Amino acid sequence: MEQRKKIILTGDRPTGPLHLGHYVGSLKNRVALQDSCQQFVMIADVQALTDNADQPQKVRENVLQVALDYLAVGIDPQKSTLLLQSLIPALFELTVYYLNLVTWNRLKHNPTVKQEIVQKGYGESVPAGFMVYPVSQAADISAFKADIVPVGEDQIPMIEQTNEIVRSFNRIYRTNALVECEAMVPKFARLPGIDGKAKMSKSLGNCIFLSDSADAISKKVKGMYTDPGHLRVEDPGKVEGNPVFTYLDAFDPDVAELEAMKAHYQRGGLGDSIVKKRLNDVLQAFLEPIRKRREQLAQDPAYVLGILKEGTVHANAVANRTLKEVREAMCLNYDFKS
Ligand code: TRP
């Protein structure tokens, strides 16, 4: 018997172009997994609106930007289904049903949401839609019966929340309609910012974008935070917690050379500018083909949006099948037609 292919679902909020942190945290895994799994990649524009309700134009424009990033890094529409969240109505109906299975207290203690509330300075004025986005994300994941969700570390609480909902649903409605999923977090789950902060994030302004020009990349690498105690070339330097080395660990294909460089840096006698030069070379080589492909695709937005449209048709068929099972389990299977 042929084994069922594992199902993958992931997504991104279209609030800006994607950066190296996205690549390391999940895009790389998505490209690697698309051959062996059935993959759905969602542009989560409705989730983006939970904290951008007053900026619909920004979200709309970034739908195309994120789609370009996906295609440029090698997510292949022949192998993966690309879809736009706002065009899948089943997701919003599922969200409403799931909201009854989650306590307000549980939502308040989601560590990622808590952190985002602080970062965005919401305080008590956090939009209700933002508070419940983990439930909407559970709908995204469960609608496609995803087995695997390749995401960065910060999304683990969303996967836990999803599995709690799935278990509650199946127990309460005596069904096995919904499927539990597993987060797939890579070794380099989190790339620090160029300023040395723990996370690369657009709102912190410390990103190297997949679409950055060669010039922008060199400037950013030159200005990167390193070991603040490494004042003179002769001084021994720290490799741990030094983002220049973390980036090299993530992107440098020549591991032996890199290890030799680390040893030299730790001994002393190796200047930051030389390490940064190496990082610049490595990143330029990695990003140039991505940027070229992106520029080419950007000339034909209709083609790119056509890919999303096609994927959305397929995604609706899958999500509607799950919704039908959910409604049946919940005694909502009325048939008033005719
Ligand atoms: N919350 C995710 C992020 O901020 C985006 C997202 C939306 C997502 N729906 C998803 C991720 C479903 C994985 C699965 O990056």
Boltz pocket constraint, residues with backbone or C-beta under 6 A from the ligand:
constraints:
  - pocket:
      binder: B
      contacts: [[A, 9], [A, 10], [A, 11], [A, 12], [A, 13], [A, 42], [A, 44], [A, 47], [A, 137], [A, 140], [A, 141], [A, 149], [A, 150], [A, 151], [A, 155]]
      max_distance: 6.0
